[in-house]
Amino acid sequence: MPSEVGYYRHPTIHGDSIVFVCEDDLWSVPTQGGIARRLTANPGTVSFPSFSPDGTKIAFTGKDEGPLDVYVIDADGGPARRLTWLGGATAVAGWSRDGKEVLFASDWRQPFRGFFHLHSVPVAGGSPKALRLGPSRSISWQPDGPGVVIGRNSGDPARWKRYRGGTAGTLWIDRAGGGAFAPLVRLAGNLASPMWIGRRIYFLSDHEGFGNIYSCTPTGRDLRRHTHHEGFYARFPSTDGARIVYHAGADLYVFDAKKNEL
């Protein structure tokens, strides 16, 4: 008899659907819960799925043909289409505002392994291009505004719990959209996964001992804690602009930013 228990990770959310990774494939489940439906049966591993802004496509990192590269698939499933041939460490980081390009972090063309920079690649096919934001792994734009926030060294804090060294994750913000970045907030922790939702920026931090979701204003003020996990870190959050989905331990959680509740 098949088990109903799995290890669910790397979730992404749009509308009434959550897509996540389990058993090295993509699965879709309603946001209210229910029976999950398998979207892929790929020979290699998959990770970091991300819904397109209109919810019709899912970009993800795949390893079907050796190296980690960017793939895209219809949100209802079907054959995956490969978009990059880089040969470097690569992780999907989201989409452009107009949904025409997939954003990804990679150490492609960098002198050191793990020295990630952000790039984009057209969904229709074509050559990737660097975003020229310096070392960075994650990005989020101000809704209906010029601002942008990025994460430097912002991987998965749960892999090096309570790390406080020189390569701890930091968040940098360009409030005016002119290319001048400054630190968003200074905390004695490992920060990751910035998400600009409404008038606040949400992110992961473990400065209080465990990885949880916090937020502050774009000025770095009014720090608030929104989740209270103490057994496991909150990991790999993703947002549709209103809700945040993430996993902690083996389970998925949805946080409603507007209602400020799980």
VEXDREN-2710 file (C-alpha; in Angstrom, 1 decimal):
% VEXDREN-2710
k/r/px/py/pz
1/MET/0.0/0.0/0.0
2/PRO/1.6/3.3/-1.0
3/SER/2.5/5.8/1.8
4/GLU/0.6/9.1/2.1
5/VAL/3.6/10.7/3.7
6/GLY/6.3/12.5/1.7
7/TYR/9.0/15.0/1.9
8/TYR/7.7/18.2/0.2
9/ARG/10.0/21.1/-0.7
10/HIS/10.6/24.0/-3.1
11/PRO/7.0/25.1/-3.3
12/THR/5.6/27.8/-5.6
13/ILE/2.1/29.2/-5.6
14/HIS/-0.4/30.8/-8.0
15/GLY/-4.1/31.1/-7.8
16/ASP/-5.6/27.9/-6.5
17/SER/-2.5/25.8/-7.1
18/ILE/0.7/24.9/-5.3
19/VAL/3.5/23.1/-7.2
20/PHE/6.2/21.5/-5.2
21/VAL/9.0/18.9/-5.5
22/CYS/8.7/15.4/-4.1
23/GLU/10.5/12.2/-5.2
24/ASP/12.6/14.3/-7.6
25/ASP/9.5/15.3/-9.7
26/LEU/7.0/18.2/-9.8
27/TRP/3.6/17.8/-8.2
28/SER/0.5/20.0/-8.2
29/VAL/-2.0/20.3/-5.3
30/PRO/-4.9/22.7/-4.6
31/THR/-4.0/25.5/-2.1
32/GLN/-6.7/24.2/0.2
33/GLY/-5.2/20.7/0.2
34/GLY/-6.3/17.5/-1.6
35/ILE/-4.9/14.9/-3.8
36/ALA/-1.5/15.8/-5.4
37/ARG/-1.1/15.2/-9.2
38/ARG/2.3/14.4/-10.7
39/LEU/3.4/16.8/-13.4
40/THR/6.7/15.3/-14.4
41/ALA/8.4/11.9/-14.6
42/ASN/11.9/13.0/-15.5
43/PRO/15.0/10.8/-15.4
44/GLY/16.9/13.5/-13.5
45/THR/16.2/15.6/-10.5
46/VAL/14.2/18.7/-10.5
47/SER/14.2/21.7/-8.1
48/PHE/13.2/25.3/-7.7
49/PRO/9.9/25.5/-9.6
50/SER/8.5/28.9/-10.2
51/PHE/5.1/29.8/-11.6
52/SER/5.0/32.4/-14.4
53/PRO/3.2/35.7/-13.5
54/ASP/0.1/34.5/-15.5
55/GLY/0.2/31.0/-14.0
56/THR/0.4/29.2/-17.3
57/LYS/4.0/28.0/-17.1
58/ILE/6.4/26.6/-14.6
59/ALA/10.1/27.2/-14.8
60/PHE/12.4/24.8/-12.9
61/THR/16.0/23.6/-12.6
62/GLY/16.5/20.2/-14.1
63/LYS/19.3/17.7/-14.5
64/ASP/17.9/15.4/-17.2
65/GLU/21.0/15.8/-19.5
66/GLY/23.8/16.1/-17.0
67/PRO/24.4/19.7/-15.8
68/LEU/21.8/21.7/-13.9
69/ASP/20.0/23.9/-16.4
70/VAL/16.7/25.9/-16.8
71/TYR/13.6/24.2/-18.1
72/VAL/10.0/25.3/-18.6
73/ILE/6.8/23.3/-18.7
74/ASP/3.1/24.0/-19.0
75/ALA/1.4/24.4/-15.6
76/ASP/-0.9/21.5/-16.5
77/GLY/2.1/19.2/-17.2
78/GLY/3.5/17.8/-20.4
79/PRO/7.0/17.7/-22.0
80/ALA/9.6/20.0/-20.6
81/ARG/11.6/22.3/-22.8
82/ARG/15.2/23.1/-22.0
83/LEU/16.2/26.8/-22.1
84/THR/19.9/26.9/-21.1
85/TRP/23.1/24.9/-21.8
86/LEU/25.5/26.4/-19.4
87/GLY/27.4/23.7/-17.6
88/GLY/27.5/25.6/-14.3
89/ALA/25.6/25.5/-11.0
90/THR/22.2/26.9/-11.7
91/ALA/18.9/27.6/-9.8
92/VAL/15.7/29.2/-11.1
93/ALA/15.1/32.5/-9.3
94/GLY/11.8/33.6/-10.7
95/TRP/10.4/35.5/-13.8
96/SER/10.7/38.9/-15.4
97/ARG/7.8/41.3/-14.7
98/ASP/6.3/40.6/-18.1
99/GLY/6.7/36.9/-17.9
100/LYS/8.7/36.7/-21.1
101/GLU/12.0/35.7/-19.4
102/VAL/13.0/33.2/-16.7
103/LEU/15.4/34.5/-14.1
104/PHE/18.1/32.3/-12.7
105/ALA/21.2/32.4/-10.5
106/SER/24.3/30.7/-11.8
107/ASP/28.1/30.6/-11.4
108/TRP/28.4/30.4/-15.2
109/ARG/31.3/32.3/-16.5
110/GLN/32.5/33.1/-12.9
111/PRO/36.0/32.4/-11.7
112/PHE/34.9/30.6/-8.5
113/ARG/32.5/27.8/-7.9
114/GLY/29.3/29.0/-6.1
115/PHE/30.0/32.7/-7.0
116/PHE/26.4/33.3/-8.2
117/HIS/25.1/36.1/-10.4
118/LEU/21.6/36.6/-11.7
119/HIS/20.7/36.1/-15.4
120/SER/17.7/35.9/-17.6
121/VAL/16.8/33.7/-20.6
122/PRO/13.8/34.2/-23.0
123/VAL/11.0/31.7/-22.6
124/ALA/10.7/31.6/-26.4
125/GLY/14.3/30.6/-26.7
126/GLY/17.6/32.5/-27.1
127/SER/20.8/33.3/-25.3
128/PRO/20.9/34.1/-21.6
129/LYS/22.1/37.5/-20.5
130/ALA/23.5/38.8/-17.2
131/LEU/21.4/41.2/-15.2
132/ARG/24.6/43.0/-14.0
133/LEU/23.6/43.3/-10.4
134/GLY/26.8/41.9/-8.9
135/PRO/26.8/38.7/-6.8
136/SER/23.2/37.8/-6.1
137/ARG/21.0/34.7/-5.9
138/SER/17.5/36.1/-5.5
139/ILE/15.5/39.1/-6.6
140/SER/12.1/40.8/-6.1
141/TRP/10.6/43.9/-7.6
142/GLN/8.4/46.6/-5.9
143/PRO/4.8/46.0/-7.0
144/ASP/3.9/48.9/-9.4
145/GLY/7.1/50.7/-8.6
146/PRO/10.7/51.1/-9.6
147/GLY/12.3/49.5/-6.6
148/VAL/14.2/46.2/-6.5
149/VAL/15.6/44.1/-3.7
150/ILE/18.2/41.3/-4.1
151/GLY/19.8/38.7/-1.9
152/ARG/23.6/38.3/-1.8
153/ASN/25.0/34.9/-0.6
154/SER/21.3/34.2/0.1
155/GLY/21.1/30.4/-0.2
156/ASP/19.3/28.1/2.3
157/PRO/20.1/29.2/5.9
158/ALA/19.0/25.7/7.1
159/ARG/22.1/24.2/5.5
160/TRP/24.4/26.1/7.8
161/LYS/22.3/26.9/10.8
162/ARG/23.1/30.1/12.8
163/TYR/26.1/30.9/10.5
164/ARG/27.4/34.3/11.3
165/GLY/30.5/34.4/9.1
166/GLY/31.5/36.7/6.2
167/THR/29.5/34.9/3.6
168/ALA/26.2/35.0/5.5
169/GLY/23.3/36.1/3.4
170/THR/22.4/39.8/3.2
171/LEU/19.7/41.8/1.5
172/TRP/20.3/44.9/-0.7
173/ILE/17.7/47.4/-2.0
174/ASP/17.6/49.9/-4.8
175/ARG/14.6/52.0/-3.8
176/ALA/14.6/54.3/-6.8
177/GLY/15.5/51.7/-9.5
178/GLY/18.5/53.6/-10.7
179/GLY/21.1/50.9/-9.9
180/ALA/22.3/52.3/-6.5
181/PHE/22.0/49.5/-3.9
182/ALA/22.3/49.8/-0.1
183/PRO/21.8/47.2/2.7
184/LEU/18.1/46.8/3.5
185/VAL/18.4/45.8/7.1
186/ARG/21.3/44.7/9.4
187/LEU/20.6/41.7/11.5
188/ALA/23.0/39.2/13.2
189/GLY/21.8/36.3/11.1
190/ASN/21.7/34.6/7.8
191/LEU/19.1/36.3/5.5
192/ALA/17.6/35.0/2.3
193/SER/14.6/35.0/-0.1
194/PRO/13.5/38.6/-0.3
195/MET/9.8/39.0/-1.4
196/TRP/8.4/42.5/-1.9
197/ILE/4.7/42.3/-1.1
198/GLY/2.6/45.5/-0.9
199/ARG/4.5/48.0/1.2
200/ARG/6.7/45.5/3.0
201/ILE/9.6/43.2/2.2
202/TYR/9.4/39.7/3.6
203/PHE/12.4/37.5/4.0
204/LEU/14.0/34.6/5.8
205/SER/16.3/35.2/8.8
206/ASP/17.6/33.1/11.7
207/HIS/18.9/36.0/13.8
208/GLU/16.7/34.8/16.7
209/GLY/17.9/31.2/16.5
210/PHE/15.6/29.5/14.0
211/GLY/14.8/30.3/10.4
212/ASN/11.5/32.2/10.2
213/ILE/9.8/34.7/8.0
214/TYR/10.1/38.3/8.9
215/SER/9.3/41.6/7.2
216/CYS/10.3/45.3/7.3
217/THR/9.5/48.4/5.4
218/PRO/11.6/49.3/2.4
219/THR/13.5/51.7/4.7
220/GLY/14.5/48.7/6.8
221/ARG/12.4/49.8/9.8
222/ASP/9.5/48.2/11.7
223/LEU/10.9/44.7/11.8
224/ARG/8.2/42.1/12.4
225/ARG/8.2/38.3/12.8
226/HIS/5.4/36.3/11.2
227/THR/6.2/32.6/11.8
228/HIS/7.3/30.8/14.9
229/HIS/9.0/27.6/13.9
230/GLU/11.4/26.2/16.4
231/GLY/11.7/22.5/15.5
232/PHE/12.7/23.2/11.8
233/TYR/13.7/26.2/9.8
234/ALA/11.3/27.7/7.3
235/ARG/12.8/27.1/3.9
236/PHE/12.5/28.1/0.3
237/PRO/9.6/30.6/0.5
238/SER/7.9/31.8/-2.7
239/THR/5.1/34.3/-3.2
240/ASP/2.4/35.1/-5.7
241/GLY/2.3/38.7/-4.5
242/ALA/-0.2/38.0/-1.7
243/ARG/0.6/34.7/-0.1
244/ILE/3.9/33.0/0.8
245/VAL/4.3/29.3/0.5
246/TYR/7.3/27.5/2.1
247/HIS/8.3/24.2/3.6
248/ALA/9.4/23.5/7.2
249/GLY/10.5/19.9/8.0
250/ALA/8.7/17.8/5.5
251/ASP/5.5/19.9/5.3
252/LEU/4.2/22.8/3.3
253/TYR/2.8/26.0/4.8
254/VAL/0.9/29.0/3.3
255/PHE/1.2/32.4/5.0
256/ASP/-1.3/35.1/3.9
257/ALA/0.6/38.3/4.0
258/LYS/-2.6/40.5/3.8
259/LYS/-4.2/38.7/6.7
260/ASN/-0.9/38.1/8.6
261/GLU/-1.8/34.5/9.3
262/LEU/-0.9/30.9/8.4
END
